[in-house]
Structure formats: structure tokens, C-alpha cells
Amino acid sequence: RTLGQDIDEQEVGVMISEVDSDGSGEIDFSEFCTLMARQMEKADPEFEYKKAFKIFDKRGDGVIDAAELKHVMANIGEDMGDGEIAAMIKEADVDGDGVLNYDEFLNIMLSK
């Protein structure tokens, strides 16, 4: 209830059983963190998009540049040339600054 959720004891039991990896009937700190991450994910529909953006944004500077995009694409098996990467960015780069911010990234994700 402190976290703004109104759940009964039965729901708490179900939540605990979902993360109670050692079967003790109680949750340790690690299991609690797993539970909270799941709850946050449910509460924030953009959670997965934010996680994905952070994967692309290797430098953590709030934007995805050509090098970061090329690196991630290569890691997923897409060997793309600089021209292809530049075209991808240009297509999604609404403000024309040459990089993708979170909103531009989200537009791409939601259009798929």
C-alpha cells in the first residue's frame, strides 16, 4: 500500500511465490528486487523501451549516435555500412541534430 498498490494477502502470496527461487516462503533481498522490477514494469508501460534505449545509448549521454547504432546492429548480426546507418538515423531524426534522442527512438519503436 505504501507503494500505491491496493493488493490483498492472496495476491501478495502469489507475488512471493513467483519470485521465491529458493522455495522458503519468504523473499530475500535479491528476490525482492526481482519483484519490484516486475511491479515497476507493470506500472510503467515505457519501462521496456527505456531499457532498450539504454542498451543503444552506450555512452549514457541521452542520445544514440551512428557509432552506437552500428555497434548494436552488429551485435545482433546486422552488418550495416555507414551509409545505411546514416540513412536509418536520418529517417528517424525529427529535430535534425544527427542523433536519436529518446522520443525519436520511441517513435521508431511504436511505429513497428
All heavy atoms as an XYZ file, in Angstrom:
864
protein
N       0.823     -1.194      0.000
C       0.000      0.000      0.000
C       0.864      1.252      0.000
O       0.476      2.261     -0.577
C      -0.954     -0.026      1.182
C      -2.001     -1.102      1.019
C      -3.117     -1.034      2.040
N      -4.067     -2.090      1.765
C      -4.023     -3.297      2.298
N      -3.086     -3.591      3.160
N      -4.919     -4.203      1.984
N       2.013      1.170      0.633
C       2.928      2.301      0.660
C       3.369      2.690     -0.745
O       3.600      3.853     -1.025
C       4.181      1.958      1.509
O       3.747      1.609      2.813
C       5.123      3.129      1.593
N       3.462      1.720     -1.632
C       3.888      1.967     -3.000
C       2.725      2.305     -3.926
O       2.866      2.311     -5.141
C       4.640      0.743     -3.550
C       5.908      0.371     -2.801
C       6.480     -0.930     -3.329
C       6.931      1.483     -2.898
N       1.554      2.575     -3.341
C       0.414      2.966     -4.137
C      -0.349      1.806     -4.741
O      -1.101      1.965     -5.685
N      -0.161      0.621     -4.208
C      -0.837     -0.561     -4.713
C      -1.818     -1.051     -3.662
O      -1.521     -1.040     -2.476
C       0.185     -1.654     -5.022
C       1.299     -1.180     -5.904
C       1.480     -2.061     -7.100
O       0.966     -3.149     -7.162
N       2.227     -1.572     -8.059
N      -2.997     -1.481     -4.104
C      -4.005     -2.000     -3.185
C      -4.184     -3.483     -3.489
O      -4.939     -3.865     -4.380
C      -5.323     -1.237     -3.358
C      -6.333     -1.625     -2.295
O      -5.915     -2.072     -1.209
O      -7.543     -1.472     -2.555
N      -3.440     -4.316     -2.767
C      -3.489     -5.758     -3.009
C      -3.810     -6.486     -1.709
O      -3.460     -6.034     -0.633
C      -2.172     -6.281     -3.617
C      -0.968     -5.899     -2.760
C      -1.991     -5.747     -5.022
C       0.335     -6.439     -3.253
N      -4.474     -7.640     -1.850
C      -4.819     -8.410     -0.656
C      -3.739     -9.459     -0.369
O      -2.783     -9.620     -1.122
C      -6.205     -9.047     -0.802
C      -6.315    -10.018     -1.962
O      -5.296    -10.641     -2.336
O      -7.430    -10.168     -2.494
N      -3.925    -10.184      0.749
C      -2.915    -11.166      1.174
C      -2.721    -12.278      0.155
O      -1.607    -12.765     -0.028
C      -3.284    -11.742      2.538
C      -3.017    -10.768      3.669
C      -3.173    -11.426      5.027
O      -2.769    -12.593      5.188
O      -3.695    -10.752      5.930
N      -3.789    -12.694     -0.512
C      -3.678    -13.752     -1.512
C      -2.790    -13.294     -2.672
O      -1.930    -14.043     -3.136
C      -5.060    -14.146     -2.025
C      -5.010    -15.299     -3.012
C      -6.401    -15.724     -3.474
O      -7.403    -15.145     -3.088
N      -6.438    -16.742     -4.302
N      -2.985    -12.062     -3.122
C      -2.159    -11.533     -4.205
C      -0.697    -11.417     -3.774
O       0.207    -11.698     -4.563
C      -2.677    -10.162     -4.654
C      -3.997    -10.226     -5.412
C      -4.571     -8.849     -5.677
O      -4.862     -8.122     -4.702
O      -4.726     -8.510     -6.860
N      -0.478    -11.035     -2.526
C       0.888    -10.969     -2.001
C       1.522    -12.360     -2.046
O       2.672    -12.523     -2.451
C       0.921    -10.393     -0.566
C       2.306    -10.541      0.046
C       0.489     -8.937     -0.556
N       0.751    -13.381     -1.636
C       1.250    -14.757     -1.669
C       1.634    -15.191     -3.071
O       2.674    -15.836     -3.273
N       0.822    -14.836     -4.043
C       1.122    -15.175     -5.438
C       2.396    -14.464     -5.893
O       3.275    -15.075     -6.516
C      -0.067    -14.816     -6.364
C       0.318    -14.910     -7.822
C      -1.260    -15.711     -6.063
N       2.501    -13.188     -5.549
C       3.685    -12.418     -5.936
C       4.948    -13.013     -5.321
O       5.978    -13.142     -5.998
C       3.528    -10.954     -5.508
C       2.466    -10.208     -6.299
S       2.002     -8.610     -5.598
C       3.521     -7.725     -5.549
N       4.866    -13.401     -4.056
C       6.029    -14.002     -3.389
C       6.389    -15.324     -4.046
O       7.559    -15.593     -4.332
C       5.772    -14.179     -1.878
C       5.757    -12.805     -1.188
C       6.821    -15.091     -1.241
C       5.347    -12.840      0.275
N       5.389    -16.149     -4.342
C       5.687    -17.457     -4.936
C       6.314    -17.327     -6.319
O       7.104    -18.179     -6.722
C       4.425    -18.317     -5.007
O       3.499    -17.786     -5.923
N       6.004    -16.253     -7.030
C       6.582    -16.045     -8.359
C       8.076    -15.747     -8.314
O       8.797    -16.042     -9.257
C       5.861    -14.900     -9.079
C       4.463    -15.265     -9.536
C       3.734    -14.075    -10.165
O       4.271    -12.947    -10.163
O       2.609    -14.294    -10.639
N       8.551    -15.157     -7.216
C       9.969    -14.779     -7.135
C      10.757    -15.570     -6.093
O      11.966    -15.423     -5.996
C      10.135    -13.263     -6.858
C       9.575    -12.445     -7.998
C       9.530    -12.858     -5.539
N      10.093    -16.416     -5.320
C      10.732    -17.178     -4.248
C      11.529    -18.330     -4.843
O      11.099    -19.474     -4.852
C       9.659    -17.686     -3.283
C      10.245    -18.429     -2.098
O      11.457    -18.261     -1.822
O       9.494    -19.181     -1.455
N      12.730    -18.010     -5.349
C      13.526    -19.008     -6.068
C      14.034    -20.147     -5.181
O      14.257    -21.255     -5.661
C      14.709    -18.337     -6.773
O      15.528    -17.662     -5.842
N      14.190    -19.912     -3.882
C      14.679    -20.983     -3.014
C      13.543    -21.742     -2.315
O      13.789    -22.670     -1.547
C      15.683    -20.442     -1.994
C      15.101    -19.373     -1.065
O      13.867    -19.146     -1.100
O      15.884    -18.775     -0.319
N      12.301    -21.357     -2.571
C      11.150    -22.072     -2.020
C      10.963    -21.939     -0.529
O      10.262    -22.743      0.085
N      11.535    -20.909      0.058
C      11.473    -20.751      1.511
C      10.140    -20.169      2.003
O       9.872    -20.198      3.193
C      12.616    -19.832      1.976
O      12.399    -18.508      1.493
N       9.343    -19.643      1.106
C       8.107    -18.987      1.518
C       8.320    -17.543      1.926
O       7.384    -16.832      2.261
N       9.560    -17.130      1.911
C       9.926    -15.749      2.206
C      10.797    -15.255      1.059
O      11.336    -16.054      0.298
C      10.713    -15.673      3.511
C       9.933    -16.149      4.713
C      10.767    -16.138      5.985
O      12.013    -16.014      5.892
O      10.182    -16.256      7.068
N      10.936    -13.941      0.951
C      11.804    -13.428     -0.112
C      13.012    -12.723      0.493
O      12.890    -11.973      1.460
C      11.046    -12.498     -1.078
C      10.360    -11.343     -0.375
C      10.023    -13.275     -1.881
C       9.725    -10.318     -1.316
N      14.171    -13.015     -0.087
C      15.382    -12.323      0.344
C      15.523    -11.042     -0.493
O      14.663    -10.723     -1.317
C      16.608    -13.227      0.226
C      16.863    -13.713     -1.196
O      16.442    -13.046     -2.162
O      17.497    -14.774     -1.343
N      16.588    -10.317     -0.292
C      16.739     -9.029     -0.966
C      16.768     -9.178     -2.482
O      16.133     -8.407     -3.198
C      17.988     -8.293     -0.477
C      18.130     -6.919     -1.074
C      17.256     -5.898     -0.709
C      19.102     -6.654     -2.014
C      17.359     -4.639     -1.267
C      19.211     -5.396     -2.577
C      18.342     -4.381     -2.200
N      17.481    -10.158     -2.973
C      17.565    -10.389     -4.412
C      16.188    -10.676     -4.995
O      15.805    -10.151     -6.054
C      18.521    -11.549     -4.697
O      18.490    -11.885     -6.051
N      15.430    -11.520     -4.316
C      14.073    -11.853     -4.771
C      13.163    -10.620     -4.693
O      12.319    -10.398     -5.563
C      13.512    -12.997     -3.936
C      14.240    -14.312     -4.158
C      13.954    -15.367     -3.094
O      13.546    -15.011     -1.971
O      14.150    -16.553     -3.399
N      13.359     -9.809     -3.656
C      12.590     -8.573     -3.516
C      12.866     -7.638     -4.689
O      11.947     -7.036     -5.251
C      12.925     -7.879     -2.192
C      12.275     -6.535     -2.038
C      10.926     -6.445     -1.714
C      13.003     -5.376     -2.225
C      10.318     -5.198     -1.581
C      12.399     -4.134     -2.092
C      11.056     -4.051     -1.773
N      14.136     -7.531     -5.075
C      14.492     -6.670     -6.214
C      13.829     -7.160     -7.496
O      13.337     -6.360     -8.291
C      16.010     -6.602     -6.387
S      16.825     -5.667     -5.076
N      13.791     -8.476     -7.686
C      13.115     -9.043     -8.846
C      11.635     -8.686     -8.823
O      11.057     -8.280     -9.838
C      13.290    -10.580     -8.875
O      14.680    -10.882     -8.939
C      12.564    -11.199    -10.053
N      11.023     -8.827     -7.672
C       9.608     -8.496     -7.517
C       9.352     -7.024     -7.820
O       8.418     -6.681     -8.545
C       9.144     -8.834     -6.091
C       7.715     -8.440     -5.729
C       6.715     -9.202     -6.592
C       7.466     -8.698     -4.259
N      10.182     -6.139     -7.285
C       9.993     -4.706     -7.512
C      10.196     -4.350     -8.980
O       9.464     -3.526     -9.533
C      10.951     -3.883     -6.643
C      10.571     -3.889     -5.180
S       8.975     -3.108     -4.843
C       7.875     -4.489     -4.760
N      11.163     -4.974     -9.632
C      11.378     -4.712    -11.062
C      10.147     -5.109    -11.864
O       9.725     -4.386    -12.766
C      12.610     -5.468    -11.555
N       9.559     -6.235    -11.526
C       8.338     -6.675    -12.216
C       7.193     -5.708    -11.974
O       6.427     -5.395    -12.882
C       7.948     -8.078    -11.765
C       8.858     -9.155    -12.297
C       8.398    -10.519    -11.857
N       9.343    -11.533    -12.285
C       9.247    -12.805    -11.953
N       8.249    -13.228    -11.184
N      10.140    -13.674    -12.382
N       7.064     -5.245    -10.738
C       5.981     -4.318    -10.416
C       6.179     -2.979    -11.124
O       5.223     -2.384    -11.616
C       5.871     -4.114     -8.904
C       5.378     -5.333     -8.152
C       4.055     -5.853     -8.679
O       3.989     -6.875     -9.319
N       2.998     -5.126     -8.425
N       7.418     -2.515    -11.184
C       7.707     -1.267    -11.875
C       7.394     -1.399    -13.363
O       6.884     -0.473    -13.980
C       9.167     -0.867    -11.674
C       9.469     -0.365    -10.281
S      11.229     -0.082     -9.994
C      11.666      0.981    -11.340
N       7.713     -2.553    -13.902
C       7.451     -2.808    -15.318
C       5.949     -2.725    -15.596
O       5.528     -2.161    -16.599
C       7.984     -4.196    -15.674
C       8.074     -4.478    -17.138
C       8.794     -5.786    -17.384
O       9.863     -6.022    -16.804
O       8.263     -6.568    -18.175
N       5.154     -3.258    -14.702
C       3.698     -3.205    -14.863
C       3.193     -1.772    -14.719
O       2.261     -1.365    -15.401
C       3.009     -4.096    -13.831
C       3.200     -5.573    -14.058
C       2.549     -6.358    -12.937
C       2.892     -7.832    -13.016
N       2.374     -8.566    -11.848
N       3.784     -1.023    -13.809
C       3.331      0.332    -13.539
C       3.771      1.315    -14.625
O       3.146      2.339    -14.823
C       3.847      0.795    -12.184
N       4.857      1.018    -15.322
C       5.413      1.928    -16.319
C       5.451      1.236    -17.674
O       6.357      0.467    -17.953
C       6.817      2.357    -15.901
C       7.425      3.374    -16.838
O       6.779      3.739    -17.846
O       8.549      3.818    -16.571
N       4.467      1.515    -18.537
C       4.428      0.832    -19.828
C       5.630      1.132    -20.717
O       5.924      0.380    -21.639
C       3.126      1.328    -20.461
C       2.748      2.543    -19.722
C       3.364      2.431    -18.362
N       6.356      2.207    -20.439
C       7.537      2.531    -21.234
C       8.808      1.878    -20.700
O       9.876      2.067    -21.256
C       7.745      4.049    -21.279
C       6.739      4.784    -22.119
C       7.110      6.252    -22.282
O       8.265      6.623    -22.056
O       6.213      7.013    -22.634
N       8.680      1.090    -19.645
C       9.853      0.505    -18.985
C      10.753     -0.244    -19.960
O      11.966     -0.055    -19.969
C       9.390     -0.417    -17.859
C      10.494     -1.005    -17.046
C      11.169     -0.241    -16.109
C      10.874     -2.329    -17.212
C      12.196     -0.784    -15.344
C      11.897     -2.875    -16.452
C      12.556     -2.094    -15.523
N      10.157     -1.092    -20.785
C      10.946     -1.876    -21.746
C      11.614     -0.984    -22.776
O      12.742     -1.221    -23.185
C      10.080     -2.929    -22.442
C       9.649     -4.051    -21.535
C      10.808     -4.850    -20.953
O      11.790     -5.126    -21.678
O      10.739     -5.189    -19.758
N      10.910      0.057    -23.205
C      11.503      0.987    -24.172
C      12.682      1.731    -23.561
O      13.698      1.951    -24.213
C      10.459      1.987    -24.680
C       9.355      1.342    -25.472
C       8.032      1.492    -25.087
C       9.625      0.570    -26.599
C       7.000      0.899    -25.811
C       8.610     -0.028    -27.323
C       7.298      0.144    -26.927
O       6.293     -0.438    -27.636
N      12.549      2.103    -22.306
C      13.645      2.793    -21.621
C      14.860      1.876    -21.490
O      15.998      2.312    -21.675
C      13.188      3.286    -20.246
C      12.195      4.428    -20.314
C      11.657      4.787    -18.940
C      10.591      5.854    -19.032
N       9.938      6.113    -17.744
N      14.605      0.599    -21.165
C      15.709     -0.361    -21.068
C      16.380     -0.526    -22.427
O      17.609     -0.559    -22.514
C      15.206     -1.721    -20.578
C      14.982     -1.785    -19.102
C      14.751     -3.173    -18.531
C      14.241     -4.244    -19.420
N      13.881     -5.489    -18.736
N      15.584     -0.630    -23.480
C      16.143     -0.798    -24.825
C      16.964      0.428    -25.220
O      18.061      0.297    -25.781
C      15.024     -1.035    -25.840
N      16.453      1.610    -24.919
C      17.190      2.831    -25.248
C      18.547      2.837    -24.565
O      19.561      3.183    -25.175
C      16.382      4.073    -24.864
C      17.046      5.361    -25.269
C      16.938      5.831    -26.561
C      17.781      6.105    -24.355
C      17.559      7.014    -26.948
C      18.401      7.280    -24.727
C      18.292      7.741    -26.031
N      18.582      2.416    -23.313
C      19.844      2.393    -22.577
C      20.838      1.415    -23.190
O      22.047      1.633    -23.127
C      19.596      2.050    -21.103
C      18.960      3.187    -20.347
C      18.695      2.819    -18.901
C      17.990      3.955    -18.193
N      17.674      3.624    -16.807
N      20.340      0.338    -23.779
C      21.229     -0.617    -24.452
C      21.901      0.050    -25.643
O      23.098     -0.109    -25.885
C      20.452     -1.875    -24.889
C      20.041     -2.677    -23.653
C      21.271     -2.730    -25.851
C      19.043     -3.782    -23.928
N      21.139      0.819    -26.409
C      21.692      1.520    -27.566
C      22.587      2.676    -27.146
O      23.609      2.933    -27.773
C      20.561      2.059    -28.457
C      19.922      1.028    -29.343
C      18.917      0.205    -28.869
C      20.328      0.893    -30.656
C      18.319     -0.735    -29.690
C      19.738     -0.051    -31.494
C      18.735     -0.865    -31.006
N      22.201      3.396    -26.110
C      22.920      4.588    -25.656
C      24.110      4.175    -24.785
O      24.115      4.353    -23.574
C      21.956      5.507    -24.890
C      22.605      6.783    -24.399
O      23.685      7.145    -24.903
O      22.025      7.419    -23.499
N      25.127      3.629    -25.436
C      26.292      3.083    -24.713
C      27.002      4.122    -23.856
O      27.514      3.810    -22.790
C      27.298      2.490    -25.712
C      26.800      1.256    -26.411
C      26.780      0.110    -25.452
C      26.374     -1.164    -26.139
N      25.917     -2.172    -25.217
N      27.066      5.360    -24.328
C      27.784      6.405    -23.595
C      26.949      6.991    -22.458
O      27.472      7.712    -21.619
C      28.197      7.512    -24.553
C      29.292      7.112    -25.502
C      29.753      8.308    -26.352
N      30.532      7.813    -27.464
C      30.028      7.458    -28.651
N      28.745      7.581    -28.894
N      30.807      6.994    -29.602
N      25.652      6.711    -22.469
C      24.780      7.228    -21.421
C      24.578      8.729    -21.488
O      24.291      9.368    -20.486
N      24.699      9.290    -22.694
C      24.565     10.737    -22.842
C      23.177     11.176    -23.308
O      22.949     12.340    -23.620
C      25.637     11.301    -23.775
C      25.619     10.671    -25.160
O      24.757      9.807    -25.437
O      26.495     11.032    -25.977
N      22.225     10.225    -23.353
C      20.854     10.570    -23.690
C      20.530     10.582    -25.167
O      19.408     10.927    -25.545
N      21.492     10.221    -26.000
C      21.258     10.144    -27.441
C      21.965      8.918    -28.019
O      22.909      8.395    -27.435
C      21.726     11.414    -28.197
C      20.918     12.633    -27.773
C      23.208     11.657    -28.005
N      21.474      8.477    -29.172
C      22.096      7.362    -29.886
C      22.729      7.945    -31.137
O      22.039      8.518    -31.986
C      21.048      6.305    -30.276
C      20.343      5.765    -29.033
C      21.695      5.174    -31.080
C      19.089      4.959    -29.338
N      24.048      7.810    -31.247
C      24.720      8.303    -32.443
C      24.993      7.148    -33.404
O      24.665      5.999    -33.121
C      25.999      9.068    -32.093
C      27.077      8.210    -31.441
O      27.050      6.966    -31.577
O      27.971      8.789    -30.791
N      25.582      7.457    -34.535
C      25.807      6.453    -35.578
C      26.681      5.299    -35.080
O      26.400      4.131    -35.372
C      26.435      7.108    -36.810
N      27.724      5.606    -34.336
C      28.627      4.555    -33.853
C      27.900      3.608    -32.899
O      28.089      2.387    -32.962
C      29.840      5.184    -33.165
N      27.081      4.159    -32.012
C      26.334      3.327    -31.063
C      25.329      2.446    -31.800
O      25.190      1.255    -31.505
C      25.615      4.200    -30.032
C      26.571      4.885    -29.067
C      25.912      5.958    -28.236
O      25.095      6.737    -28.767
O      26.219      6.029    -27.029
N      24.625      3.032    -32.774
C      23.656      2.263    -33.538
C      24.337      1.156    -34.326
O      23.884      0.010    -34.327
C      22.875      3.184    -34.481
C      21.784      2.536    -35.323
C      20.765      1.810    -34.457
C      21.109      3.579    -36.201
N      25.454      1.469    -34.948
C      26.193      0.475    -35.731
C      26.677     -0.669    -34.836
O      26.599     -1.841    -35.207
C      27.370      1.128    -36.448
C      28.086      0.193    -37.399
C      29.121      0.918    -38.232
C      29.715     -0.041    -39.246
N      30.591      0.638    -40.194
N      27.153     -0.332    -33.649
C      27.645     -1.336    -32.703
C      26.536     -2.313    -32.308
O      26.726     -3.530    -32.334
C      28.215     -0.636    -31.464
C      28.643     -1.572    -30.382
N      29.821     -2.275    -30.435
C      28.032     -1.936    -29.216
C      29.921     -3.028    -29.344
N      28.853     -2.840    -28.595
N      25.369     -1.784    -31.945
C      24.262     -2.646    -31.529
C      23.781     -3.494    -32.705
O      23.532     -4.689    -32.556
C      23.108     -1.832    -30.920
C      21.899     -2.713    -30.670
C      23.561     -1.183    -29.616
N      23.670     -2.893    -33.875
C      23.219     -3.644    -35.048
C      24.193     -4.787    -35.361
O      23.774     -5.894    -35.680
C      23.055     -2.715    -36.256
C      21.986     -1.648    -36.074
S      20.367     -2.281    -35.602
C      19.822     -2.962    -37.142
N      25.487     -4.530    -35.235
C      26.484     -5.583    -35.465
C      26.340     -6.700    -34.437
O      26.461     -7.882    -34.767
C      27.893     -4.993    -35.417
N      26.049     -6.337    -33.189
C      25.886     -7.333    -32.127
C      24.685     -8.234    -32.338
O      24.649     -9.352    -31.826
C      25.790     -6.661    -30.759
C      27.141     -6.233    -30.237
O      28.175     -6.674    -30.701
N      27.126     -5.332    -29.282
N      23.682     -7.746    -33.065
C      22.518     -8.592    -33.339
C      22.599     -9.233    -34.713
O      21.631     -9.770    -35.226
C      21.185     -7.821    -33.152
C      21.061     -6.667    -34.140
C      21.018     -7.364    -31.720
C      19.686     -6.020    -34.160
N      23.792     -9.159    -35.325
C      24.015     -9.861    -36.584
C      23.706     -9.066    -37.836
O      23.699     -9.616    -38.929
N      23.465     -7.776    -37.700
C      23.182     -6.917    -38.855
C      24.435     -6.105    -39.165
O      24.712     -5.098    -38.547
C      22.004     -5.978    -38.564
C      20.689     -6.673    -38.355
C      20.148     -7.307    -39.625
O      20.415     -6.790    -40.727
O      19.451     -8.330    -39.498
N      25.220     -6.562    -40.145
C      26.440     -5.868    -40.532
C      26.074     -4.774    -41.527
O      25.885     -5.036    -42.709
C      27.441     -6.849    -41.139
C      28.802     -6.230    -41.352
O      29.139     -5.264    -40.640
O      29.530     -6.705    -42.245
N      25.950     -3.555    -41.043
C      25.484     -2.446    -41.863
C      26.603     -1.458    -42.118
O      27.419     -1.183    -41.239
C      24.309     -1.743    -41.171
C      23.142     -2.678    -40.902
S      21.817     -1.875    -39.996
C      21.116     -0.884    -41.302
N      26.605     -0.917    -43.305
C      27.590      0.091    -43.658
C      27.236      1.440    -43.072
O      26.113      1.680    -42.619
N      28.206      2.355    -43.111
C      27.994      3.689    -42.552
C      26.837      4.411    -43.241
O      26.078      5.129    -42.598
C      29.271      4.516    -42.663
C      30.383      3.998    -41.754
O      30.081      3.263    -40.785
O      31.558      4.328    -42.007
N      26.703      4.220    -44.552
C      25.619      4.854    -45.293
C      24.252      4.369    -44.843
O      23.302      5.167    -44.724
N      24.147      3.065    -44.597
C      22.880      2.501    -44.122
C      22.529      3.021    -42.729
O      21.367      3.347    -42.448
C      22.953      0.971    -44.091
C      23.062      0.321    -45.460
C      23.332     -1.158    -45.360
O      24.416     -1.531    -44.859
O      22.449     -1.935    -45.770
N      23.531      3.101    -41.877
C      23.330      3.621    -40.519
C      22.891      5.087    -40.586
O      21.938      5.496    -39.919
C      24.603      3.466    -39.661
C      24.939      1.991    -39.455
C      24.477      4.203    -38.335
C      23.970      1.210    -38.606
N      23.573      5.870    -41.409
C      23.233      7.289    -41.557
C      21.802      7.449    -42.066
O      21.063      8.327    -41.608
C      24.219      7.981    -42.491
N      21.387      6.586    -43.003
C      20.026      6.650    -43.539
C      18.997      6.323    -42.470
O      17.937      6.963    -42.403
C      19.893      5.702    -44.731
N      19.302      5.334    -41.622
C      18.390      4.982    -40.530
C      18.208      6.166    -39.581
O      17.094      6.486    -39.173
C      18.912      3.771    -39.744
C      18.740      2.454    -40.442
S      19.410      1.079    -39.469
C      18.285      1.035    -38.085
N      19.319      6.791    -39.215
C      19.254      7.922    -38.295
C      18.498      9.083    -38.947
O      17.618      9.687    -38.335
C      20.655      8.346    -37.826
C      21.203      7.277    -36.875
C      20.622      9.716    -37.152
C      22.592      7.525    -36.358
N      18.817      9.371    -40.218
C      18.178     10.495    -40.902
C      16.658     10.318    -40.960
O      15.908     11.275    -40.767
C      18.743     10.640    -42.309
C      18.221     11.840    -43.038
C      18.867     11.999    -44.398
C      18.318     13.257    -45.076
N      18.911     13.454    -46.392
N      16.223      9.086    -41.192
C      14.791      8.807    -41.287
C      14.057      9.100    -39.978
O      12.920      9.566    -39.975
C      14.569      7.351    -41.684
C      13.128      6.966    -41.854
C      12.952      5.512    -42.280
O      13.874      4.933    -42.878
O      11.883      4.959    -41.995
N      14.709      8.841    -38.863
C      14.062      8.980    -37.553
C      14.393     10.278    -36.833
O      13.730     10.626    -35.859
C      14.455      7.799    -36.665
N      15.385     10.997    -37.321
C      15.903     12.186    -36.642
C      15.005     13.394    -36.900
O      15.251     14.207    -37.785
C      17.326     12.459    -37.127
C      17.984     13.614    -36.414
O      17.499     14.005    -35.335
O      18.977     14.137    -36.947
N      13.969     13.539    -36.087
C      12.957     14.589    -36.270
C      13.558     15.988    -36.141
O      13.252     16.884    -36.929
C      11.797     14.408    -35.260
C      10.797     15.542    -35.362
C      11.120     13.068    -35.471
N      14.431     16.194    -35.159
C      14.968     17.535    -34.933
C      16.213     17.852    -35.756
O      16.751     18.951    -35.698
C      15.206     17.803    -33.443
C      16.219     16.846    -32.817
O      16.934     16.138    -33.557
O      16.279     16.818    -31.571
N      16.698     16.865    -36.525
C      17.806     17.104    -37.446
C      19.163     17.321    -36.818
O      20.066     17.871    -37.454
N      19.360     16.850    -35.592
C      20.653     17.056    -34.930
C      21.658     15.934    -35.192
O      22.764     15.937    -34.671
C      20.475     17.285    -33.425
C      19.865     16.097    -32.696
O      19.508     15.095    -33.355
O      19.726     16.174    -31.457
N      21.260     14.933    -35.996
C      22.194     13.867    -36.372
C      22.275     12.707    -35.400
O      23.048     11.771    -35.617
N      21.503     12.760    -34.332
C      21.457     11.677    -33.349
C      19.994     11.424    -32.985
O      19.123     12.220    -33.302
C      22.273     12.017    -32.072
C      23.758     12.099    -32.367
C      21.775     13.307    -31.428
N      19.754     10.306    -32.326
C      18.392      9.967    -31.911
C      18.249     10.153    -30.406
O      18.981      9.540    -29.628
C      18.061      8.519    -32.273
C      18.156      8.155    -33.753
C      17.839      6.680    -33.954
C      17.238      9.026    -34.578
N      17.315     11.009    -30.016
C      17.014     11.142    -28.597
C      15.942     10.102    -28.234
O      15.476      9.352    -29.090
C      16.582     12.574    -28.247
C      15.330     13.008    -28.985
O      14.411     12.220    -29.209
N      15.297     14.273    -29.375
N      15.544     10.072    -26.977
C      14.591      9.044    -26.537
C      13.264      9.141    -27.286
O      12.701      8.126    -27.691
C      14.364      9.110    -25.021
C      13.340      8.106    -24.572
C      13.651      6.743    -24.529
C      12.046      8.492    -24.239
C      12.704      5.807    -24.162
C      11.097      7.555    -23.862
C      11.433      6.216    -23.828
O      10.484      5.290    -23.472
N      12.739     10.345    -27.468
C      11.449     10.500    -28.144
C      11.510      9.989    -29.585
O      10.574      9.345    -30.062
C      10.988     11.953    -28.117
C      10.587     12.409    -26.719
O      10.171     11.549    -25.909
O      10.691     13.616    -26.440
N      12.608     10.275    -30.277
C      12.762      9.800    -31.656
C      12.872      8.272    -31.683
O      12.299      7.607    -32.547
C      13.983     10.454    -32.309
C      13.797     11.949    -32.513
C      15.081     12.712    -32.780
O      16.170     12.246    -32.370
O      14.989     13.800    -33.376
N      13.611      7.731    -30.712
C      13.735      6.279    -30.586
C      12.364      5.652    -30.318
O      11.993      4.660    -30.928
C      14.720      5.958    -29.455
C      14.853      4.497    -29.134
C      15.648      3.668    -29.913
C      14.185      3.948    -28.038
C      15.786      2.321    -29.613
C      14.326      2.607    -27.738
C      15.118      1.788    -28.524
N      11.604      6.267    -29.422
C      10.284      5.759    -29.080
C       9.356      5.786    -30.295
O       8.594      4.838    -30.504
C       9.685      6.583    -27.925
C       8.411      6.052    -27.312
C       8.592      4.637    -26.759
C       7.930      6.988    -26.207
N       9.426      6.824    -31.104
C       8.622      6.884    -32.330
C       8.904      5.694    -33.236
O       7.993      5.119    -33.821
C       8.874      8.191    -33.089
C       8.225      9.375    -32.438
O       7.288      9.252    -31.666
N       8.743     10.567    -32.732
N      10.186      5.326    -33.344
C      10.563      4.166    -34.159
C       9.948      2.889    -33.575
O       9.351      2.096    -34.282
C      12.092      3.992    -34.232
C      12.725      5.170    -34.938
C      12.470      2.694    -34.907
C      14.243      5.225    -34.780
N      10.105      2.742    -32.276
C       9.622      1.518    -31.615
C       8.095      1.399    -31.716
O       7.577      0.300    -31.928
C      10.049      1.493    -30.144
C      11.547      1.515    -29.932
S      12.420      0.160    -30.735
C      11.965     -1.174    -29.685
N       7.391      2.486    -31.572
C       5.935      2.447    -31.584
C       5.376      2.319    -33.004
O       4.235      1.903    -33.173
C       5.365      3.694    -30.898
C       5.655      3.787    -29.402
C       5.103      5.085    -28.846
C       5.089      2.595    -28.639
N       6.186      2.651    -34.005
C       5.701      2.543    -35.378
C       5.845      1.128    -35.938
O       5.323      0.824    -36.985
C       6.438      3.532    -36.276
O       7.794      3.133    -36.455
N       6.551      0.269    -35.247
C       6.791     -1.108    -35.722
C       5.623     -1.993    -35.401
O       4.951     -1.871    -34.454
C       8.066     -1.696    -35.121
C       9.303     -0.903    -35.463
C       9.573     -0.935    -36.928
C      10.798     -0.094    -37.281
N      10.902      0.244    -38.647
